[in-house]
Amino acid sequence: MPPALPSLPTEQLIRLVRNSVKLEVLKNNVGYLRIDRIIGKETAAKLGLPPWDNIWNKVTHASLLFFDLRYSTAGELSGVPFIIS
């Protein structure tokens, strides 16, 4: 069982979020967003959301978005509504 994210030091949380999310803008302004670990509200609040804001700012201008959760093996349940929205 992986450790609870909020108990990790902030530097490790930031590194984990950066390594858990892959973002590319492909040809024809197609966005590809791969999330390997779902980050919950508690973790996002601890980080102050800068990593998510950076991701969404890049993706919002895409004409089409592929959302890839095939490799998502862990995460926090409180992050699911955020992703679905």
N, CA, C and O atoms as a Tinker XYZ file with bonds, in Angstrom:
   340  protein
     1  N      0.840000   -1.180000    0.000000    73     2
     2  CA     0.000000    0.000000    0.000000    64     1     3
     3  C      0.883000    1.241000    0.000000    63     2     4     5
     4  O      1.723000    1.386000    0.888000    81     3
     5  N      0.718000    2.157000   -0.986000    73     3     6
     6  CA     1.541000    3.362000   -1.003000    64     5     7
     7  C      1.181000    4.287000    0.155000    63     6     8     9
     8  O      0.057000    4.243000    0.654000    81     7
     9  N      2.125000    5.127000    0.588000    73     7    10
    10  CA     1.834000    6.027000    1.702000    64     9    11
    11  C      0.772000    7.047000    1.302000    63    10    12    13
    12  O      0.626000    7.379000    0.126000    81    11
    13  N      0.041000    7.535000    2.288000    73    11    14
    14  CA    -0.947000    8.578000    2.028000    64    13    15
    15  C     -0.219000    9.825000    1.547000    63    14    16    17
    16  O      0.790000   10.222000    2.131000    81    15
    17  N     -0.720000   10.433000    0.501000    73    15    18
    18  CA    -0.032000   11.570000   -0.092000    64    17    19
    19  C      0.098000   12.777000    0.818000    63    18    20    21
    20  O      1.174000   13.373000    0.864000    81    19
    21  N     -0.942000   13.172000    1.548000    73    19    22
    22  CA    -0.786000   14.359000    2.380000    64    21    23
    23  C      0.316000   14.251000    3.423000    63    22    24    25
    24  O      0.799000   15.277000    3.904000    81    23
    25  N      0.732000   13.032000    3.790000    73    23    26
    26  CA     1.768000   12.887000    4.799000    64    25    27
    27  C      3.179000   13.027000    4.217000    63    26    28    29
    28  O      4.150000   13.102000    4.970000    81    27
    29  N      3.297000   13.062000    2.900000    73    27    30
    30  CA     4.602000   13.235000    2.271000    64    29    31
    31  C      5.037000   14.701000    2.342000    63    30    32    33
    32  O      4.186000   15.590000    2.365000    81    31
    33  N      6.348000   14.965000    2.377000    73    31    34
    34  CA     6.810000   16.354000    2.330000    64    33    35
    35  C      6.380000   17.023000    1.020000    63    34    36    37
    36  O      6.217000   16.352000    0.002000    81    35
    37  N      6.201000   18.325000    1.051000    73    35    38
    38  CA     5.704000   19.082000   -0.097000    64    37    39
    39  C      6.560000   18.866000   -1.341000    63    38    40    41
    40  O      6.020000   18.731000   -2.439000    81    39
    41  N      7.871000   18.832000   -1.194000    73    39    42
    42  CA     8.757000   18.639000   -2.344000    64    41    43
    43  C      8.482000   17.299000   -3.027000    63    42    44    45
    44  O      8.477000   17.212000   -4.255000    81    43
    45  N      8.256000   16.263000   -2.230000    73    43    46
    46  CA     7.953000   14.949000   -2.795000    64    45    47
    47  C      6.588000   14.927000   -3.462000    63    46    48    49
    48  O      6.411000   14.276000   -4.492000    81    47
    49  N      5.625000   15.629000   -2.887000    73    47    50
    50  CA     4.303000   15.711000   -3.497000    64    49    51
    51  C      4.364000   16.379000   -4.866000    63    50    52    53
    52  O      3.756000   15.901000   -5.824000    81    51
    53  N      5.093000   17.475000   -4.955000    73    51    54
    54  CA     5.230000   18.180000   -6.237000    64    53    55
    55  C      5.883000   17.277000   -7.266000    63    54    56    57
    56  O      5.439000   17.223000   -8.412000    81    55
    57  N      6.921000   16.576000   -6.878000    73    55    58
    58  CA     7.606000   15.656000   -7.786000    64    57    59
    59  C      6.674000   14.533000   -8.232000    63    58    60    61
    60  O      6.670000   14.149000   -9.401000    81    59
    61  N      5.886000   14.011000   -7.295000    73    59    62
    62  CA     4.951000   12.939000   -7.600000    64    61    63
    63  C      3.888000   13.399000   -8.604000    63    62    64    65
    64  O      3.567000   12.680000   -9.551000    81    63
    65  N      3.351000   14.597000   -8.388000    73    63    66
    66  CA     2.344000   15.128000   -9.314000    64    65    67
    67  C      2.950000   15.330000  -10.695000    63    66    68    69
    68  O      2.340000   14.965000  -11.700000    81    67
    69  N      4.125000   15.899000  -10.752000    73    67    70
    70  CA     4.785000   16.120000  -12.059000    64    69    71
    71  C      5.049000   14.807000  -12.785000    63    70    72    73
    72  O      4.909000   14.732000  -14.006000    81    71
    73  N      5.424000   13.787000  -12.052000    73    71    74
    74  CA     5.716000   12.496000  -12.680000    64    73    75
    75  C      4.459000   11.682000  -12.972000    63    74    76    77
    76  O      4.513000   10.715000  -13.733000    81    75
    77  N      3.346000   12.055000  -12.387000    73    75    78
    78  CA     2.105000   11.306000  -12.572000    64    77    79
    79  C      1.261000   11.815000  -13.729000    63    78    80    81
    80  O      0.314000   11.151000  -14.149000    81    79
    81  N      1.595000   12.976000  -14.240000    73    79    82
    82  CA     0.789000   13.595000  -15.294000    64    81    83
    83  C      1.670000   13.855000  -16.511000    63    82    84    85
    84  O      2.718000   14.493000  -16.419000    81    83
    85  N      1.215000   13.342000  -17.651000    73    83    86
    86  CA     1.912000   13.584000  -18.912000    64    85    87
    87  C      0.967000   14.366000  -19.814000    63    86    88    89
    88  O     -0.202000   14.008000  -19.957000    81    87
    89  N      1.469000   15.418000  -20.412000    73    87    90
    90  CA     0.644000   16.268000  -21.251000    64    89    91
    91  C      1.376000   16.563000  -22.545000    63    90    92    93
    92  O      2.551000   16.931000  -22.541000    81    91
    93  N      0.670000   16.399000  -23.649000    73    91    94
    94  CA     1.217000   16.745000  -24.956000    64    93    95
    95  C      0.124000   17.420000  -25.763000    63    94    96    97
    96  O     -1.055000   17.095000  -25.624000    81    95
    97  N      0.517000   18.353000  -26.597000    73    95    98
    98  CA    -0.399000   18.902000  -27.587000    64    97    99
    99  C      0.116000   18.390000  -28.928000    63    98   100   101
   100  O      1.211000   18.740000  -29.368000    81    99
   101  N     -0.698000   17.556000  -29.562000    73    99   102
   102  CA    -0.322000   16.873000  -30.793000    64   101   103
   103  C     -0.749000   17.688000  -32.011000    63   102   104   105
   104  O     -1.232000   18.812000  -31.877000    81   103
   105  N     -0.568000   17.118000  -33.186000    73   103   106
   106  CA    -0.980000   17.777000  -34.428000    64   105   107
   107  C     -2.442000   18.173000  -34.367000    63   106   108   109
   108  O     -3.238000   17.553000  -33.663000    81   107
   109  N     -2.781000   19.196000  -35.099000    73   107   110
   110  CA    -4.154000   19.690000  -35.208000    64   109   111
   111  C     -4.746000   20.110000  -33.868000    63   110   112   113
   112  O     -5.959000   20.046000  -33.670000    81   111
   113  N     -3.886000   20.538000  -32.953000    73   111   114
   114  CA    -4.310000   21.049000  -31.650000    64   113   115
   115  C     -5.076000   20.001000  -30.825000    63   114   116   117
   116  O     -6.047000   20.321000  -30.140000    81   115
   117  N     -4.621000   18.760000  -30.907000    73   115   118
   118  CA    -5.215000   17.666000  -30.135000    64   117   119
   119  C     -4.409000   17.502000  -28.846000    63   118   120   121
   120  O     -3.192000   17.326000  -28.882000    81   119
   121  N     -5.095000   17.562000  -27.724000    73   119   122
   122  CA    -4.442000   17.399000  -26.431000    64   121   123
   123  C     -4.459000   15.942000  -25.991000    63   122   124   125
   124  O     -5.433000   15.221000  -26.209000    81   123
   125  N     -3.370000   15.526000  -25.371000    73   123   126
   126  CA    -3.273000   14.175000  -24.807000    64   125   127
   127  C     -2.877000   14.343000  -23.352000    63   126   128   129
   128  O     -1.802000   14.862000  -23.052000    81   127
   129  N     -3.741000   13.905000  -22.446000    73   127   130
   130  CA    -3.497000   14.026000  -21.016000    64   129   131
   131  C     -3.545000   12.639000  -20.393000    63   130   132   133
   132  O     -4.579000   11.970000  -20.402000    81   131
   133  N     -2.415000   12.225000  -19.857000    73   131   134
   134  CA    -2.304000   10.917000  -19.206000    64   133   135
   135  C     -2.079000   11.147000  -17.718000    63   134   136   137
   136  O     -1.145000   11.845000  -17.322000    81   135
   137  N     -2.942000   10.554000  -16.899000    73   135   138
   138  CA    -2.818000   10.672000  -15.449000    64   137   139
   139  C     -2.583000    9.283000  -14.876000    63   138   140   141
   140  O     -3.429000    8.396000  -14.993000    81   139
   141  N     -1.427000    9.107000  -14.258000    73   139   142
   142  CA    -1.064000    7.807000  -13.690000    64   141   143
   143  C     -1.461000    7.670000  -12.225000    63   142   144   145
   144  O     -1.541000    6.559000  -11.701000    81   143
   145  N     -1.706000    8.784000  -11.575000    73   143   146
   146  CA    -2.144000    8.760000  -10.178000    64   145   147
   147  C     -3.092000    9.925000   -9.962000    63   146   148   149
   148  O     -2.743000   11.070000  -10.249000    81   147
   149  N     -4.286000    9.648000   -9.459000    73   147   150
   150  CA    -5.289000   10.685000   -9.254000    64   149   151
   151  C     -4.996000   11.404000   -7.942000    63   150   152   153
   152  O     -4.885000   10.786000   -6.883000    81   151
   153  N     -4.875000   12.714000   -8.040000    73   151   154
   154  CA    -4.577000   13.550000   -6.883000    64   153   155
   155  C     -5.895000   14.053000   -6.310000    63   154   156   157
   156  O     -6.743000   14.557000   -7.046000    81   155
   157  N     -6.067000   13.918000   -5.013000    73   155   158
   158  CA    -7.309000   14.312000   -4.348000    64   157   159
   159  C     -7.325000   15.750000   -3.889000    63   158   160   161
   160  O     -6.347000   16.483000   -4.037000    81   159
   161  N     -8.460000   16.140000   -3.327000    73   159   162
   162  CA    -8.642000   17.515000   -2.854000    64   161   163
   163  C     -7.646000   17.878000   -1.761000    63   162   164   165
   164  O     -7.122000   18.992000   -1.740000    81   163
   165  N     -7.385000   16.948000   -0.862000    73   163   166
   166  CA    -6.480000   17.237000    0.255000    64   165   167
   167  C     -5.070000   17.541000   -0.248000    63   166   168   169
   168  O     -4.432000   18.491000    0.207000    81   167
   169  N     -4.597000   16.741000   -1.174000    73   167   170
   170  CA    -3.256000   16.937000   -1.724000    64   169   171
   171  C     -3.203000   18.216000   -2.545000    63   170   172   173
   172  O     -2.245000   18.981000   -2.436000    81   171
   173  N     -4.217000   18.458000   -3.363000    73   171   174
   174  CA    -4.260000   19.674000   -4.175000    64   173   175
   175  C     -4.273000   20.915000   -3.283000    63   174   176   177
   176  O     -3.629000   21.917000   -3.596000    81   175
   177  N     -5.004000   20.845000   -2.175000    73   175   178
   178  CA    -5.048000   21.977000   -1.248000    64   177   179
   179  C     -3.687000   22.208000   -0.600000    63   178   180   181
   180  O     -3.273000   23.350000   -0.404000    81   179
   181  N     -2.998000   21.128000   -0.272000    73   179   182
   182  CA    -1.674000   21.264000    0.336000    64   181   183
   183  C     -0.689000   21.888000   -0.649000    63   182   184   185
   184  O      0.182000   22.660000   -0.247000    81   183
   185  N     -0.819000   21.562000   -1.932000    73   183   186
   186  CA     0.079000   22.101000   -2.949000    64   185   187
   187  C     -0.353000   23.484000   -3.408000    63   186   188   189
   188  O      0.432000   24.194000   -4.037000    81   187
   189  N     -1.569000   23.874000   -3.112000    73   187   190
   190  CA    -2.056000   25.164000   -3.564000    64   189   191
   191  C     -2.456000   25.152000   -5.031000    63   190   192   193
   192  O     -2.667000   26.215000   -5.616000    81   191
   193  N     -2.566000   23.983000   -5.636000    73   191   194
   194  CA    -2.993000   23.758000   -7.017000    64   193   195
   195  C     -2.112000   24.290000   -8.136000    63   194   196   197
   196  O     -2.569000   24.271000   -9.279000    81   195
   197  N     -0.894000   24.760000   -7.912000    73   195   198
   198  CA    -0.131000   25.256000   -9.066000    64   197   199
   199  C      0.124000   24.207000  -10.147000    63   198   200   201
   200  O      0.076000   24.550000  -11.329000    81   199
   201  N      0.393000   22.948000   -9.801000    73   199   202
   202  CA     0.616000   21.988000  -10.897000    64   201   203
   203  C     -0.625000   21.789000  -11.759000    63   202   204   205
   204  O     -0.517000   21.680000  -12.980000    81   203
   205  N     -1.820000   21.739000  -11.131000    73   203   206
   206  CA    -3.044000   21.525000  -11.901000    64   205   207
   207  C     -3.363000   22.725000  -12.772000    63   206   208   209
   208  O     -3.770000   22.571000  -13.924000    81   207
   209  N     -3.179000   23.925000  -12.226000    73   207   210
   210  CA    -3.447000   25.117000  -13.026000    64   209   211
   211  C     -2.590000   25.140000  -14.274000    63   210   212   213
   212  O     -3.069000   25.486000  -15.354000    81   211
   213  N     -1.341000   24.777000  -14.136000    73   211   214
   214  CA    -0.422000   24.743000  -15.273000    64   213   215
   215  C     -0.906000   23.756000  -16.335000    63   214   216   217
   216  O     -0.863000   24.053000  -17.529000    81   215
   217  N     -1.361000   22.599000  -15.906000    73   215   218
   218  CA    -1.855000   21.574000  -16.835000    64   217   219
   219  C     -3.114000   22.051000  -17.531000    63   218   220   221
   220  O     -3.202000   21.996000  -18.757000    81   219
   221  N     -4.097000   22.521000  -16.763000    73   219   222
   222  CA    -5.378000   22.911000  -17.369000    64   221   223
   223  C     -5.226000   24.104000  -18.287000    63   222   224   225
   224  O     -5.939000   24.198000  -19.286000    81   223
   225  N     -4.305000   25.033000  -17.977000    73   223   226
   226  CA    -4.093000   26.180000  -18.865000    64   225   227
   227  C     -3.599000   25.739000  -20.236000    63   226   228   229
   228  O     -3.942000   26.359000  -21.243000    81   227
   229  N     -2.809000   24.693000  -20.291000    73   227   230
   230  CA    -2.310000   24.194000  -21.574000    64   229   231
   231  C     -3.370000   23.408000  -22.332000    63   230   232   233
   232  O     -3.419000   23.456000  -23.561000    81   231
   233  N     -4.214000   22.688000  -21.611000    73   231   234
   234  CA    -5.185000   21.796000  -22.238000    64   233   235
   235  C     -6.460000   22.530000  -22.678000    63   234   236   237
   236  O     -7.104000   22.114000  -23.641000    81   235
   237  N     -6.824000   23.595000  -22.000000    73   235   238
   238  CA    -8.097000   24.257000  -22.301000    64   237   239
   239  C     -8.174000   24.800000  -23.718000    63   238   240   241
   240  O     -9.274000   25.002000  -24.234000    81   239
   241  N     -7.054000   25.037000  -24.354000    73   239   242
   242  CA    -7.067000   25.585000  -25.714000    64   241   243
   243  C     -7.042000   24.497000  -26.781000    63   242   244   245
   244  O     -7.050000   24.804000  -27.974000    81   243
   245  N     -7.011000   23.250000  -26.376000    73   243   246
   246  CA    -7.001000   22.143000  -27.341000    64   245   247
   247  C     -8.386000   21.991000  -27.969000    63   246   248   249
   248  O     -9.404000   22.222000  -27.317000    81   247
   249  N     -8.409000   21.603000  -29.232000    73   247   250
   250  CA    -9.675000   21.379000  -29.934000    64   249   251
   251  C    -10.318000   20.061000  -29.522000    63   250   252   253
   252  O    -11.539000   19.915000  -29.560000    81   251
   253  N     -9.491000   19.116000  -29.133000    73   251   254
   254  CA    -9.936000   17.776000  -28.766000    64   253   255
   255  C     -9.001000   17.286000  -27.670000    63   254   256   257
   256  O     -7.816000   17.620000  -27.670000    81   255
   257  N     -9.520000   16.503000  -26.744000    73   255   258
   258  CA    -8.692000   16.019000  -25.639000    64   257   259
   259  C     -8.845000   14.520000  -25.480000    63   258   260   261
   260  O     -9.952000   14.007000  -25.318000    81   259
   261  N     -7.721000   13.826000  -25.529000    73   259   262
   262  CA    -7.688000   12.411000  -25.183000    64   261   263
   263  C     -7.261000   12.329000  -23.729000    63   262   264   265
   264  O     -6.207000   12.837000  -23.343000    81   263
   265  N     -8.090000   11.688000  -22.938000    73   263   266
   266  CA    -7.871000   11.575000  -21.508000    64   265   267
   267  C     -7.541000   10.125000  -21.213000    63   266   268   269
   268  O     -8.413000    9.261000  -21.304000    81   267
   269  N     -6.302000    9.847000  -20.863000    73   267   270
   270  CA    -5.808000    8.479000  -20.734000    64   269   271
   271  C     -5.635000    8.103000  -19.253000    63   270   272   273
   272  O     -4.769000    8.640000  -18.563000    81   271
   273  N     -6.463000    7.183000  -18.788000    73   271   274
   274  CA    -6.357000    6.678000  -17.412000    64   273   275
   275  C     -5.931000    5.216000  -17.378000    63   274   276   277
   276  O     -6.024000    4.567000  -16.336000    81   275
   277  N     -5.467000    4.696000  -18.503000    73   275   278
   278  CA    -5.106000    3.273000  -18.560000    64   277   279
   279  C     -4.002000    2.896000  -17.585000    63   278   280   281
   280  O     -3.957000    1.758000  -17.118000    81   279
   281  N     -3.123000    3.819000  -17.274000    73   279   282
   282  CA    -1.981000    3.511000  -16.404000    64   281   283
   283  C     -2.195000    4.004000  -14.977000    63   282   284   285
   284  O     -1.275000    3.950000  -14.160000    81   283
   285  N     -3.390000    4.479000  -14.672000    73   283   286
   286  CA    -3.683000    4.993000  -13.349000    64   285   287
   287  C     -3.875000    3.811000  -12.395000    63   286   288   289
   288  O     -4.902000    3.133000  -12.419000    81   287
   289  N     -2.881000    3.589000  -11.574000    73   287   290
   290  CA    -2.903000    2.429000  -10.680000    64   289   291
   291  C     -3.184000    2.803000   -9.231000    63   290   292   293
   292  O     -3.388000    1.921000   -8.396000    81   291
   293  N     -3.197000    4.088000   -8.923000    73   291   294
   294  CA    -3.399000    4.519000   -7.543000    64   293   295
   295  C     -3.970000    5.926000   -7.546000    63   294   296   297
   296  O     -4.016000    6.599000   -8.576000    81   295
   297  N     -4.395000    6.343000   -6.394000    73   295   298
   298  CA    -4.890000    7.701000   -6.286000    64   297   299
   299  C     -5.801000    7.877000   -5.102000    63   298   300   301
   300  O     -5.998000    6.977000   -4.284000    81   299
   301  N     -6.351000    9.073000   -5.041000    73   299   302
   302  CA    -7.237000    9.443000   -3.952000    64   301   303
   303  C     -8.652000    9.586000   -4.501000    63   302   304   305
   304  O     -8.866000   10.230000   -5.528000    81   303
   305  N     -9.585000    9.000000   -3.832000    73   303   306
   306  CA   -10.974000    8.988000   -4.278000    64   305   307
   307  C    -11.553000   10.388000   -4.424000    63   306   308   309
   308  O    -12.392000   10.620000   -5.295000    81   307
   309  N    -11.120000   11.319000   -3.587000    73   307   310
   310  CA   -11.668000   12.676000   -3.648000    64   309   311
   311  C    -11.271000   13.408000   -4.933000    63   310   312   313
   312  O    -11.818000   14.473000   -5.216000    81   311
   313  N    -10.339000   12.870000   -5.710000    73   311   314
   314  CA    -9.932000   13.494000   -6.956000    64   313   315
   315  C    -10.761000   13.087000   -8.148000    63   314   316   317
   316  O    -10.693000   13.730000   -9.195000    81   315
   317  N    -11.546000   12.028000   -8.015000    73   315   318
   318  CA   -12.348000   11.516000   -9.141000    64   317   319
   319  C    -13.375000   12.545000   -9.624000    63   318   320   321
   320  O    -13.458000   12.766000  -10.832000    81   319
   321  N    -14.171000   13.193000   -8.740000    73   319   322
   322  CA   -15.114000   14.192000   -9.239000    64   321   323
   323  C    -14.430000   15.343000   -9.975000    63   322   324   325
   324  O    -14.978000   15.870000  -10.942000    81   323
   325  N    -13.240000   15.735000   -9.526000    73   323   326
   326  CA   -12.490000   16.812000  -10.181000    64   325   327
   327  C    -12.120000   16.404000  -11.605000    63   326   328   329
   328  O    -12.230000   17.208000  -12.530000    81   327
   329  N    -11.687000   15.171000  -11.782000    73   327   330
   330  CA   -11.299000   14.683000  -13.102000    64   329   331
   331  C    -12.508000   14.538000  -14.005000    63   330   332   333
   332  O    -12.447000   14.878000  -15.187000    81   331
   333  N    -13.594000   14.042000  -13.468000    73   331   334
   334  CA   -14.798000   13.859000  -14.278000    64   333   335
   335  C    -15.350000   15.200000  -14.745000    63   334   336   337
   336  O    -15.864000   15.312000  -15.858000    81   335
   337  N    -15.244000   16.207000  -13.898000    73   335   338
   338  CA   -15.785000   17.505000  -14.289000    64   337   339
   339  C    -14.917000   18.148000  -15.348000    63   338   340
   340  O    -15.215000   19.252000  -15.804000    81   339
